[in-house]
Amino acid sequence: MLADAFQGSARGGLLLTAAGTVGGLALMAFLTQDFGGDEPRPGSAGLLHVEDGKLSVGEVLAALSPARVQGRSAAYLRLLDGRF
């Protein structure tokens, strides 16, 4: 289906979708650029946190979250996160 979008009258729709996606991502980046400025480790939801090339210990409790695997309850553990 997507291969047909590069031909014929569907090109306009593909162009609008691509432009909207890029525009939406740019708008989100602009609107959220100052988030986390007052936090010591913004977004550290993993056991290890990488920021500015430095590795530090993240938030242990934030690294654990509930999950469902094949209908059973389980724990999800994030090992690494960061700002790159």
N, C-alpha and C positions, 0 to 999 in steps of 0.2 A: 504494500500500500504506500509506504513512504517513498519507494523508488518512483512511483508514478507522479509524485509531487514535483519532481524536477523537470517534468515535461508538460507542455500544453498549458491549459488555463489554470492549473492548480499552483503555478509558480507564485502568483500573488498571495495566496493564502500561506504558503510556506514562508515567503518574505515577511508577511505581517507577523507570523508566529515567531520567527527568529528575531525580528526587531523588537517585539514586545518582551521577549525573554531577556534580551540584552539590556533593554531599557529598564525592565523591572529589577534586574540584578544591580544595575548601576544606581538606581534610586534607593534600593535597600542599603547598599554600601554607603551612600551619602548620608542617609538618615540615621544609620547606626554607627557612624564613625567615632562618636564619643562615648559609646556604651562601655562600661567597665573601667573607666578612668579612675574611679575612686576605690576600686577593689585591689587588694594586694596581688592576687593571682586570678584575673578575670577568666571565667570559663574553665577553671581547673576541676574538671569532673573526671579525673583519672588518677591512678596511683602515682604516676609520674607526669610532670608538666614541663613542656619545653617552651621557652619564650626568649627571644633575642639570643639564641644559641646557647642558653643556659638551661641545665636540667635541674629541676627541683622536685620536692615531694608535693604531690597534689592533695586534694581533700579525700581522705579515706572513705568517709561515709557517703560522699557524693559519687564515689566511684562504683558503689553498689546500687543496683536498681532491680526491681522485680521484672520477671519475664515469664512468658508462657511458651513451653516447648512441647509440642505434640499433646496438648491438652493438660499438661502438668505444670505446676508452679516451679519456677527455678530462679536463680539469682544470676544477674548479668554483671560482669566485672569489667570496667574499662581500665586498661593498663596504661595507655599513653594518650595524652592530648596536648594541645598547645596552640600557640599563635605563630604562624610561619610567615 
